[in-house]
């Protein structure tokens, strides 16, 4: 059985979407600033073909807000947060210029979270009422996965909509 068969069972509408082209109009694409995560933009564009003029990609950067810790030297949290916001905004602006969005609208969001990244992605998916979340996985296995967790896995389990995982 192909490795993606579990995903299609988990997301029956994805199989229909891929073969019959269709019903998806709004896709949330969580990004972490890596080239790997940008693959999900291309997948979202591919899945939205034919949805024009109503197709929308919402690119989301989740900022994990720095917190003070007794283990580290005190930092100026407000300046650190502002710098993260500036970098995220710059990154999303560059993406808008880098990709061609003829077939769909491209919107950007920056969300700040004290929770986990996965929880914020879920919250944004609910808030935006998206039809699909397209995200990538870094493919960590073994101890790295146990230590760092898998955002993609958590989103897949908790999502209020269909999810496509891009590798």
NUSEKE-471872 format. One record per residue (C-alpha): residue in three letters; x, y, z. Coordinates in Angstrom, 2 decimals. Layout:
N
site residuo: ALA, X: X, Y: Y, Z: Z
...
end
This chain:
167
site residuo: UNK, X: 0.00, Y: 0.00, Z: 0.00
site residuo: UNK, X: 1.49, Y: 3.44, Z: -0.90
site residuo: UNK, X: 2.63, Y: 5.61, Z: 2.04
site residuo: UNK, X: 0.02, Y: 8.28, Z: 1.26
site residuo: UNK, X: -2.92, Y: 5.86, Z: 1.45
site residuo: UNK, X: -3.38, Y: 6.48, Z: 5.18
site residuo: UNK, X: -3.60, Y: 10.18, Z: 4.51
site residuo: UNK, X: -6.27, Y: 9.70, Z: 1.86
site residuo: UNK, X: -8.28, Y: 7.53, Z: 4.24
site residuo: UNK, X: -7.92, Y: 10.22, Z: 6.91
site residuo: UNK, X: -8.92, Y: 12.90, Z: 4.40
site residuo: UNK, X: -11.45, Y: 11.44, Z: 1.98
site residuo: UNK, X: -12.16, Y: 14.82, Z: 0.41
site residuo: UNK, X: -8.50, Y: 15.08, Z: -0.67
site residuo: UNK, X: -8.85, Y: 12.09, Z: -2.98
site residuo: UNK, X: -11.95, Y: 13.68, Z: -4.50
site residuo: UNK, X: -10.17, Y: 17.02, Z: -4.80
site residuo: UNK, X: -7.15, Y: 15.53, Z: -6.56
site residuo: UNK, X: -9.17, Y: 13.56, Z: -9.08
site residuo: UNK, X: -12.20, Y: 15.71, Z: -9.66
site residuo: UNK, X: -10.69, Y: 19.11, Z: -9.13
site residuo: UNK, X: -12.80, Y: 21.15, Z: -7.00
site residuo: UNK, X: -14.34, Y: 22.30, Z: -3.91
site residuo: UNK, X: -11.38, Y: 23.81, Z: -2.12
site residuo: UNK, X: -11.28, Y: 27.62, Z: -2.28
site residuo: UNK, X: -9.33, Y: 28.69, Z: 0.80
site residuo: UNK, X: -6.02, Y: 27.11, Z: 1.87
site residuo: UNK, X: -4.02, Y: 27.93, Z: 4.99
site residuo: UNK, X: -0.28, Y: 27.50, Z: 4.45
site residuo: UNK, X: 1.72, Y: 27.61, Z: 7.69
site residuo: UNK, X: 5.34, Y: 28.61, Z: 7.09
site residuo: UNK, X: 8.41, Y: 28.52, Z: 9.30
site residuo: UNK, X: 10.76, Y: 30.49, Z: 7.05
site residuo: UNK, X: 12.46, Y: 27.44, Z: 5.57
site residuo: UNK, X: 12.64, Y: 26.53, Z: 1.89
site residuo: UNK, X: 11.09, Y: 23.20, Z: 2.81
site residuo: UNK, X: 7.95, Y: 24.89, Z: 4.16
site residuo: UNK, X: 7.60, Y: 26.93, Z: 0.95
site residuo: UNK, X: 6.87, Y: 23.73, Z: -1.01
site residuo: UNK, X: 3.39, Y: 23.86, Z: 0.48
site residuo: UNK, X: 2.70, Y: 27.13, Z: -1.37
site residuo: UNK, X: 3.23, Y: 25.38, Z: -4.71
site residuo: UNK, X: 0.98, Y: 22.50, Z: -3.59
site residuo: UNK, X: -1.73, Y: 24.97, Z: -2.55
site residuo: UNK, X: -1.51, Y: 26.69, Z: -5.94
site residuo: UNK, X: -1.79, Y: 23.34, Z: -7.68
site residuo: UNK, X: -4.84, Y: 22.35, Z: -5.63
site residuo: UNK, X: -6.53, Y: 25.70, Z: -6.20
site residuo: UNK, X: -6.31, Y: 25.56, Z: -10.00
site residuo: UNK, X: -9.82, Y: 25.92, Z: -11.29
site residuo: UNK, X: -11.10, Y: 27.64, Z: -8.15
site residuo: UNK, X: -10.39, Y: 31.08, Z: -9.62
site residuo: UNK, X: -11.48, Y: 33.76, Z: -9.09
site residuo: UNK, X: -12.31, Y: 32.64, Z: -5.57
site residuo: UNK, X: -9.15, Y: 30.73, Z: -4.67
site residuo: UNK, X: -7.21, Y: 32.11, Z: -1.72
site residuo: UNK, X: -3.93, Y: 31.14, Z: -0.13
site residuo: UNK, X: -3.39, Y: 32.42, Z: 3.38
site residuo: UNK, X: 0.29, Y: 32.23, Z: 4.30
site residuo: UNK, X: 0.70, Y: 32.04, Z: 8.08
site residuo: UNK, X: 3.79, Y: 32.66, Z: 10.18
site residuo: UNK, X: 3.40, Y: 31.70, Z: 13.81
site residuo: UNK, X: 5.75, Y: 33.53, Z: 16.14
site residuo: UNK, X: 6.54, Y: 31.81, Z: 19.37
site residuo: UNK, X: 6.90, Y: 34.72, Z: 21.71
site residuo: UNK, X: 10.13, Y: 34.77, Z: 23.67
site residuo: UNK, X: 9.66, Y: 34.43, Z: 27.39
site residuo: UNK, X: 11.82, Y: 35.46, Z: 30.27
site residuo: UNK, X: 13.61, Y: 32.60, Z: 31.93
site residuo: UNK, X: 15.58, Y: 32.47, Z: 35.16
site residuo: UNK, X: 18.12, Y: 30.30, Z: 33.32
site residuo: UNK, X: 19.09, Y: 33.01, Z: 30.84
site residuo: UNK, X: 20.21, Y: 36.58, Z: 31.02
site residuo: UNK, X: 17.30, Y: 39.04, Z: 31.01
site residuo: UNK, X: 16.48, Y: 40.39, Z: 27.55
site residuo: UNK, X: 14.35, Y: 43.24, Z: 26.30
site residuo: UNK, X: 11.30, Y: 41.15, Z: 25.41
site residuo: UNK, X: 9.44, Y: 43.92, Z: 23.63
site residuo: UNK, X: 12.39, Y: 44.64, Z: 21.31
site residuo: UNK, X: 12.88, Y: 40.91, Z: 20.67
site residuo: UNK, X: 9.18, Y: 40.51, Z: 19.80
site residuo: UNK, X: 9.21, Y: 43.58, Z: 17.54
site residuo: UNK, X: 12.26, Y: 42.25, Z: 15.70
site residuo: UNK, X: 10.55, Y: 38.87, Z: 15.16
site residuo: UNK, X: 7.48, Y: 40.66, Z: 13.79
site residuo: UNK, X: 9.65, Y: 42.71, Z: 11.39
site residuo: UNK, X: 11.49, Y: 39.63, Z: 10.15
site residuo: UNK, X: 8.25, Y: 37.71, Z: 9.61
site residuo: UNK, X: 6.67, Y: 40.63, Z: 7.76
site residuo: UNK, X: 9.76, Y: 41.00, Z: 5.55
site residuo: UNK, X: 9.77, Y: 37.26, Z: 4.80
site residuo: UNK, X: 6.09, Y: 37.21, Z: 3.80
site residuo: UNK, X: 6.57, Y: 40.29, Z: 1.59
site residuo: UNK, X: 9.48, Y: 38.57, Z: -0.16
site residuo: UNK, X: 7.32, Y: 35.47, Z: -0.72
site residuo: UNK, X: 4.63, Y: 37.57, Z: -2.35
site residuo: UNK, X: 7.24, Y: 38.89, Z: -4.79
site residuo: UNK, X: 8.91, Y: 35.48, Z: -5.33
site residuo: UNK, X: 5.81, Y: 33.46, Z: -6.29
site residuo: UNK, X: 3.40, Y: 34.22, Z: -9.12
site residuo: UNK, X: -0.21, Y: 34.24, Z: -7.90
site residuo: UNK, X: -2.18, Y: 34.59, Z: -11.14
site residuo: UNK, X: -4.76, Y: 31.95, Z: -10.30
site residuo: UNK, X: -5.55, Y: 32.96, Z: -6.74
site residuo: UNK, X: -5.32, Y: 35.64, Z: -4.09
site residuo: UNK, X: -2.39, Y: 35.58, Z: -1.68
site residuo: UNK, X: -2.87, Y: 36.90, Z: 1.83
site residuo: UNK, X: -0.50, Y: 36.87, Z: 4.75
site residuo: UNK, X: -1.03, Y: 36.56, Z: 8.47
site residuo: UNK, X: 1.33, Y: 36.74, Z: 11.42
site residuo: UNK, X: 0.07, Y: 35.11, Z: 14.60
site residuo: UNK, X: 1.76, Y: 35.31, Z: 17.97
site residuo: UNK, X: 1.47, Y: 32.43, Z: 20.34
site residuo: UNK, X: 2.20, Y: 31.47, Z: 23.88
site residuo: UNK, X: 0.78, Y: 28.04, Z: 23.01
site residuo: UNK, X: 2.30, Y: 25.50, Z: 20.67
site residuo: UNK, X: 2.66, Y: 26.28, Z: 16.99
site residuo: UNK, X: 0.23, Y: 23.47, Z: 16.13
site residuo: UNK, X: -2.46, Y: 24.93, Z: 18.40
site residuo: UNK, X: -2.07, Y: 28.35, Z: 16.80
site residuo: UNK, X: -2.33, Y: 26.84, Z: 13.30
site residuo: UNK, X: -5.56, Y: 25.12, Z: 14.33
site residuo: UNK, X: -6.89, Y: 28.33, Z: 15.85
site residuo: UNK, X: -6.13, Y: 30.29, Z: 12.67
site residuo: UNK, X: -7.73, Y: 27.58, Z: 10.49
site residuo: UNK, X: -10.92, Y: 27.88, Z: 12.55
site residuo: UNK, X: -10.81, Y: 31.69, Z: 12.55
site residuo: UNK, X: -10.29, Y: 31.88, Z: 8.77
site residuo: UNK, X: -12.74, Y: 29.03, Z: 8.05
site residuo: UNK, X: -10.30, Y: 27.42, Z: 5.62
site residuo: UNK, X: -11.14, Y: 24.38, Z: 3.52
site residuo: UNK, X: -7.65, Y: 22.91, Z: 3.70
site residuo: UNK, X: -4.35, Y: 23.24, Z: 5.53
site residuo: UNK, X: -1.26, Y: 22.54, Z: 3.40
site residuo: UNK, X: 1.93, Y: 22.16, Z: 5.37
site residuo: UNK, X: 5.26, Y: 20.45, Z: 5.13
site residuo: UNK, X: 7.01, Y: 18.09, Z: 7.44
site residuo: UNK, X: 10.72, Y: 18.12, Z: 8.08
site residuo: UNK, X: 10.62, Y: 14.33, Z: 8.35
site residuo: UNK, X: 12.20, Y: 14.03, Z: 11.78
site residuo: UNK, X: 12.18, Y: 10.54, Z: 13.18
site residuo: UNK, X: 13.27, Y: 8.76, Z: 16.32
site residuo: UNK, X: 14.61, Y: 10.81, Z: 19.20
site residuo: UNK, X: 14.44, Y: 14.14, Z: 17.34
site residuo: UNK, X: 10.72, Y: 13.63, Z: 16.79
site residuo: UNK, X: 10.16, Y: 12.70, Z: 20.44
site residuo: UNK, X: 12.11, Y: 15.73, Z: 21.64
site residuo: UNK, X: 10.82, Y: 18.32, Z: 19.17
site residuo: UNK, X: 7.42, Y: 16.80, Z: 18.45
site residuo: UNK, X: 5.78, Y: 16.96, Z: 15.09
site residuo: UNK, X: 3.77, Y: 20.05, Z: 14.30
site residuo: UNK, X: 2.44, Y: 18.37, Z: 11.17
site residuo: UNK, X: 1.29, Y: 15.32, Z: 13.12
site residuo: UNK, X: -0.48, Y: 17.45, Z: 15.74
site residuo: UNK, X: -2.18, Y: 19.55, Z: 13.07
site residuo: UNK, X: -3.27, Y: 16.42, Z: 11.21
site residuo: UNK, X: -4.88, Y: 15.04, Z: 14.36
site residuo: UNK, X: -6.55, Y: 18.25, Z: 15.56
site residuo: UNK, X: -7.46, Y: 20.10, Z: 12.35
site residuo: UNK, X: -11.05, Y: 21.28, Z: 11.79
site residuo: UNK, X: -10.62, Y: 20.69, Z: 8.05
site residuo: UNK, X: -8.74, Y: 18.54, Z: 5.56
site residuo: UNK, X: -4.94, Y: 18.56, Z: 5.73
site residuo: UNK, X: -2.37, Y: 17.78, Z: 3.08
site residuo: UNK, X: 1.20, Y: 17.05, Z: 4.17
site residuo: UNK, X: 3.89, Y: 17.92, Z: 1.63
site residuo: UNK, X: 7.33, Y: 16.33, Z: 1.81
end
